[in-house]
Amino acid sequence: TPTPTPTTVSVARSVSAESVTPNDQFTITTTVNNVSGSLSLHSTYSPQVGSATIQSVTVSDAEVSPLIDTARATGSLVTLTNVGSESTVTVTETVTVGDNPGVTHRITGTLDVATKDSGGGGDGGGDGRTLKIDTKSVTVTPLEGAAGEFDADGDGEIDIGELSQAAAAFIDGDLSIGEISQIAAEFIN
């Protein structure tokens, strides 16, 4: 039986932001290059986040339906089988953080890869290996600038009472138009 030519599978992960405000979202994009056969991508969020969803899974830029795609507040799992030869797989997750500022979420993970067997079945019956994915961190920060100064309860949000106090400060000449605009924008969000 001929031995398949080994390819070098690589995995890279990025996050859309390294810091977010409470209850905000960020995106995790994981790209696996030169994969053939099957794979399982495991992610862990520590501490747990508010919520998470698998936004999309593509194989060589074509959207696919994985065998398994699940995301929870503690992590996610995506499993694909019968991936074509030396394909690029991209998994995009949307994560919503909780309402506690000062928390740093660590995103860790592993990639389990099973190459196509020499018969070309693509069932993962060939050689397998596990790759560790580089850890990414996202910190939940309280509001910054003028909005942070008027966030009296430190919850990372501007409520109607805080907006009223900022409006009074603006009328008294203690805030610029740019500062009151930032505070109003945080209230709307």
Secondary structure, DSSP 8 states (H G I E B T S, - for coil): ---------EEEEEES-SEE-TT-EEEEEEEEEEEEEEEEEEEEEES--SEEEEEEEEETTEE---SEEEEETTEEEEEEEEEEEEEEEEEEEEEE--S-TT-EEEEEEEEEEE---TT---SS-S-EEEEEEEEEEEEE----HHHHHH-TT-SSS--HHHHHHHHHHHHTT-S-HHHHHHHHHHHH-
